[in-house]
Amino acid sequence: MNLLLINPNTSTSVTDRIAGVARAAAAPSTEIRAVTARTGAPYIATRAEAVLGAASVLELLADHANGADAVIIGAFADPGLGAARELLRVPVVGMAEAAMLTACMLGRRFAIVTFSVSLEPWYWECVEYNGLARRCAGVFCLDEPFSGIDDVADEKAARLVELCGRAVAAGADVCILGGAPLAGLAAQVADQVPVPLLDGVAAAVRQAETLAVLGPRKATAGSFRRPAPKPMTGLSPALRRLFEEG
């Protein structure tokens, strides 16, 4: 099985991090191909940056999705997920979506725990988009500076564990560590959190593998049916074909 893992952030160090977690979570026969956005933000934290990330997702799909059995969007809150589902004939899984739906199988209410308050509005909108607001006990964010995106997981590990404790006290049955830069941390600190602690990358890999094995047909009706072909202007040849071939 071949999974394409797209990092809509421009940080290759984040790509390396999520790719390592993905390969550790995947079945032995699964190959992970990880690619990084060429333009945009080093890590997506706002709605505006997410729009740029979504455009990068489509560009990377056009260039790399051929031969993939499923695609994973490796940024929390899943920029470009709906658009990718419209255009591709294989399953597309979002990192946040996979984590939240997995959490719903482990408890009644989940919480998202992350490293920056700037992420909170966007993460809440992702929860609401997925129809899970009533299952979410909250988005819990650290409100303090960090040295850099490459080191935030290690630097803030103890504080994030404390924040998970607050989430549990607020009614969370499951905690999710939100944000690609935190990939891999859940496995390191899970024994310090009194409820299940989920890693979005690991959840997305397993969900993508399951969907690829199930092999659902591409919808020809409903809101995610493939759009009718339309001539496009100013796009790369590969991306233009993705829109125009139908």
Secondary structure, DSSP 8 states (H G I E B T S, - for coil): -EEEEEE-SS-HHHHHHHHHHHHHHS-TT-EEEEEE-SSS-SS--SHHHHHHHHHHHHHHHHHH-TT-SEEEE-STT-TTHHHHHHH-SS-EEEHHHHHHHHHHTT-S-EEEEES-GGGHHHHHHHHHHTT-GGGEEEEEE--S--S-TTTHHHHTHHHHHHHHHHHHHTT-SEEEE-SGGGTTHHHHHGGGSSS-EEEHHHHHHHHHHHHHHH-----SSSTTS-------SS--HHHHHHHH--
